Amino acid sequence: MESPFLGILALLALVLLLAVTGGVGYLTLADWRDRRRREDEKRELRRSSPKRR
């Protein structure tokens, strides 16, 4: 017969794994959005600044 302690431990490990995976996904998405926003700002600055000769 399985110990209730092991079942709780397995469930806790699964919850922690999902939390860490979700956190990594969120940070990856946030970094991607920030990088894209910075590139758009650079592009806009290049487009709006007067050209030097």
C-alpha positions in Angstrom: 0.0 0.0 0.0 1.3 3.5 -0.9 2.0 5.9 1.9 -0.1 9.1 1.9 3.1 11.1 2.5 4.5 9.9 -0.9 1.3 10.9 -2.7 1.4 14.4 -1.1 5.1 14.7 -2.0 4.5 13.7 -5.6 1.6 16.2 -5.9 3.7 18.9 -4.4 6.5 18.1 -6.8 4.1 18.3 -9.8 2.7 21.7 -8.6 6.2 23.1 -8.2 7.2 21.8 -11.6 4.2 23.5 -13.2 4.9 26.8 -11.3 8.6 26.9 -12.4 7.6 26.0 -16.0 5.0 28.8 -16.0 7.5 31.3 -14.5 10.1 30.5 -17.2 7.5 30.8 -19.9 6.4 34.2 -18.5 9.9 35.5 -18.3 10.6 34.3 -21.8 7.5 36.0 -23.2 8.3 39.3 -21.2 11.9 39.3 -22.6 10.6 38.7 -26.1 8.1 41.6 -25.8 10.7 44.0 -24.4 13.2 43.1 -27.1 10.6 43.7 -29.8 9.6 47.0 -28.2 13.2 48.2 -28.0 13.8 47.3 -31.7 10.7 49.1 -32.7 11.8 52.2 -30.8 15.2 52.1 -32.4 13.6 51.8 -35.8 11.3 54.7 -35.1 14.2 56.9 -33.9 16.2 56.1 -37.0 13.2 57.0 -39.2 12.4 60.3 -37.4 16.0 61.6 -36.9 17.3 64.0 -39.6 20.0 62.5 -41.8 23.5 63.8 -41.4 25.9 64.3 -44.3 
